[in-house]
Structures are given as C-alpha cells and as structure tokens.
Amino acid sequence: MKIFHLISSPRGEASVSTKLSNAIVEKLMQASIGSRITTRNLATQPFPQLKASHITSFFTPADQLTPELEEAARNSEEAIAQLMDSDVIVIGAPMYNFTIHTALKSWIDHIVRANKTFAFTENGAQGFITGKKMYIGISSGGVFTEGPFKPYDFAEPYLRFIFSFIGITDITIYRAQGLSVPGIGETALQKAIDSIVI
Ligand SMILES: Cc1cc2nc3c(=O)[nH]c(=O)nc-3n(C[C@H](O)[C@H](O)[C@H](O)COP(=O)(O)O)c2cc1C
C-alpha cells in the first residue's frame, strides 16, 4: 500500500493536526505492514499561489508548452502524479479563520485541473482520481460537528466537496476540536486519536 501524507500546519511539532494525521498514518502502517509512505510538508515545501503563468500552462495543450510554461506546470504535474500513484492519502488540516490553511488551498489549486483531474461531461462533473481512500485529521479551537458554530465550518464541507469533485469519494474525517474550550480542549486530541478506525 502506498500512503501519501500531506501536512499543512505551519506549526511544526506543536501542530495538533499533524499529531492527528501522524496517528492515522501510524495506524495505517500497523494495519498494513510493508506500506510505503511519502510525506509532503506544505509549510516547509509550499506550492506557489496560482499565478497567471500557472493558469496559462494548465490550459495550453502539452505539445504547445514553451519551456517557461512547462516549468510553470511542473509543480502541478508532479503533485497530480504523486496523487495518482497513491492508494491512501492522509491529510493534516488545521482550521484557520473557519477554513483550511492557505498552504493546503495552494496545493489544491495545483491538483484540481479541468480535463486532467476532472471534466464536465454530458452527465455532469466527473472526477478522474478514483479508487483512492482518504483520511483527514482536522484540528480546531472551537467545536463544529454540533452546536452554534456548526454552520460556520468551511473546512470539512469544502474538503469533502473538492476531493469528491476530482473523484476521491471515500473520505473519513477525524476531528480534534474544541482545543480552546476549557473542559474539552485538554482531551480533544487523545479522543480523536482513540476514535481512529482503519
Ligand atoms: C491564525 C489562527 C486562526 C485560527 N482560526 C480558528 C478558527 O477560525 N476557528 C477555530 O475553531 N479555531 C481557530 N484557530 C485555532 C486552531 O484551529 C487550532 O490552534 C489548531 O490546533 C490549529 O491546528 P495546528 O495545531 O495543526 O496548527 C485559529 C488559530 C490561529 C493561529
């Protein structure tokens, strides 16, 4: 089994989402001895925010790419190849300002590409990254799965939508939430880790 682990918190070893995604990876490794794991830390190895040259490269046929446009498309081509080559994708995703961190959004902007990872067909939108299993560990100061802030969670619904849009529909999400809430925060990470079922 080929596991791809994507880290998106800028907080290094202090990161709760990384601790949670690490725990998911560990349990996957225990369940499938001999698995190969590749890790990409988007805080230390970020993808660039989309510039005009990236967008032009995405919409230029491969046989018409200039060396500059080929270079502009390189990040995207590598990220998509990496995704295609994985069986299981594990993502650590902190909530910042009610959604995902920009590092993760920038990576998403390089992998969601018309006619490459999705297309609009006569039957509607069709994703091409199929046959994958995804686990996401989300950390947040507040509680979002229930209560008054539930409508303001723009992390989990977005992640579920955008990955299913490109064909990754088998998604399991674990949440270390309420980290800033006294009485909840102290045990939130351990509870999330204990709930992981592979
Ligand atoms: C800049 C910033 C913005 C944050 N925004 C939110 C937020 O909108 N909602 C929330 O519940 N927690 C918020 N938090 C708390 C983080 O979600 C929490 O600290 C979490 O552990 C961050 O993940 P990490 O430890 O993997 O970096 C924010 C924290 C920071 C530093």
PDBQT file of the ligand as one rigid body, heavy atoms in Angstrom, charges set to zero:
ROOT
HETATM    1  C1  LIG A 201      -4.449  32.371  12.868  1.00  0.00    +0.000 C 
HETATM    2  C2  LIG A 201      -5.342  31.380  13.531  1.00  0.00    +0.000 A 
HETATM    3  C3  LIG A 201      -6.660  31.293  13.159  1.00  0.00    +0.000 A 
HETATM    4  C4  LIG A 201      -7.500  30.379  13.777  1.00  0.00    +0.000 A 
HETATM    5  N1  LIG A 201      -8.803  30.331  13.406  1.00  0.00    +0.000 NA
HETATM    6  C5  LIG A 201      -9.634  29.458  14.015  1.00  0.00    +0.000 A 
HETATM    7  C6  LIG A 201     -10.993  29.418  13.652  1.00  0.00    +0.000 A 
HETATM    8  O1  LIG A 201     -11.464  30.128  12.784  1.00  0.00    +0.000 OA
HETATM    9  N2  LIG A 201     -11.794  28.534  14.304  1.00  0.00    +0.000 N 
HETATM   10  C7  LIG A 201     -11.320  27.704  15.270  1.00  0.00    +0.000 A 
HETATM   11  O2  LIG A 201     -12.078  26.909  15.811  1.00  0.00    +0.000 OA
HETATM   12  N3  LIG A 201     -10.008  27.711  15.621  1.00  0.00    +0.000 NA
HETATM   13  C8  LIG A 201      -9.170  28.575  15.017  1.00  0.00    +0.000 A 
HETATM   14  N4  LIG A 201      -7.852  28.597  15.365  1.00  0.00    +0.000 N 
HETATM   15  C9  LIG A 201      -7.339  27.599  16.315  1.00  0.00    +0.000 C 
HETATM   16  C10 LIG A 201      -6.675  26.461  15.534  1.00  0.00    +0.000 C 
HETATM   17  O3  LIG A 201      -7.605  25.790  14.728  1.00  0.00    +0.000 OA
HETATM   18  C11 LIG A 201      -6.039  25.473  16.492  1.00  0.00    +0.000 C 
HETATM   19  O4  LIG A 201      -4.989  26.143  17.203  1.00  0.00    +0.000 OA
HETATM   20  C12 LIG A 201      -5.470  24.272  15.783  1.00  0.00    +0.000 C 
HETATM   21  O5  LIG A 201      -4.802  23.462  16.702  1.00  0.00    +0.000 OA
HETATM   22  C13 LIG A 201      -4.520  24.666  14.672  1.00  0.00    +0.000 C 
HETATM   23  O6  LIG A 201      -4.022  23.498  14.054  1.00  0.00    +0.000 OA
HETATM   24  P1  LIG A 201      -2.481  23.131  14.160  1.00  0.00    +0.000 P 
HETATM   25  O7  LIG A 201      -2.191  22.922  15.625  1.00  0.00    +0.000 OA
HETATM   26  O8  LIG A 201      -2.343  21.883  13.375  1.00  0.00    +0.000 OA
HETATM   27  O9  LIG A 201      -1.712  24.281  13.579  1.00  0.00    +0.000 OA
HETATM   28  C14 LIG A 201      -7.003  29.508  14.774  1.00  0.00    +0.000 A 
HETATM   29  C15 LIG A 201      -5.651  29.600  15.132  1.00  0.00    +0.000 A 
HETATM   30  C16 LIG A 201      -4.842  30.513  14.528  1.00  0.00    +0.000 A 
HETATM   31  C17 LIG A 201      -3.385  30.591  14.938  1.00  0.00    +0.000 C 
ENDROOT
TORSDOF 0
